[in-house]
């Protein structure tokens, strides 16, 4: 089982140990790579990543352009802030748990349209940031950042509330408002990060995780693009900011929990995401040392694989039972009765 101890931080590009610090419970100290990084390793890696992305909206747009250039879902405005309202990838009539709806309604950028109830669940649609329905906290932030634009948005909201006919927000105002909301959050993050000092260490890691969770959730809630928001935002506001600090990009077990986790739960998921990535990189490095195929790295598919379940033993077991065409993988999960054996739906930071 997992024990307290030092967690090893690996680069997804440079497989050398970058730093070592205490994370508390559920950390893994059983693996270490060939050697400690020297000053040149750290300096060259930091410089390389800083040249790739810094915390500006222009980098965010460039990342989106790169992600969306693959033609995902027919996106036509690569690297451009959207000009119209959009709603969640969930279908128009999705069922939500009451606690999930409560979390979404607390979010100052989101609005939830309830359409009915059935069997204790709420039917409705989740709308991303729209000038007509921004919450009080989002408006406060916009007012501090751009008072005149905030007044335009208030005028629109009042007009929308008076009208009995549904009407779109002007495209230009949608784009300018979203652009400003994103810029405001980026400036907030840069300010908060600067207060932590030059280096993230065991003394300020928990605070860095806190501001990272706020930054990521706010940008994914604003959802500034027509599509590919999740991939672009994770690269920019989650994986990127950790890599720049010499830390592994946190690997989420489920990327669809962006809006349904509490602040503390999201912080915990990010901390656990660091652990998942570190164990994955250690397993990849061990497979390289042992001359095994990288495809044998079980944690690519099962990020929360418990330590008591040796990856090589599990792989052998899976290969043996794969000859049984009637085998159901869920049997393995039920056999260990362990939530940690769920397959990952978020390997994107490994392959982007």
PyMOL commands that set and color helices and strands:
alter all, ss='L'
color gray80, all
select helices_A, chain A and resi 39-52+57-68+72-74+98-106+131-133+136-145+147-162+171-194+205-222+229-244+255-257+263-289+294-296+298-300+311-321+329-336+339-341+348-351
alter helices_A, ss='H'
color red, helices_A
select strands_A, chain A and resi 6-10+17-22+94-96+111-118+121-127
alter strands_A, ss='S'
color yellow, strands_A
deselect
rebuild
show_as cartoon
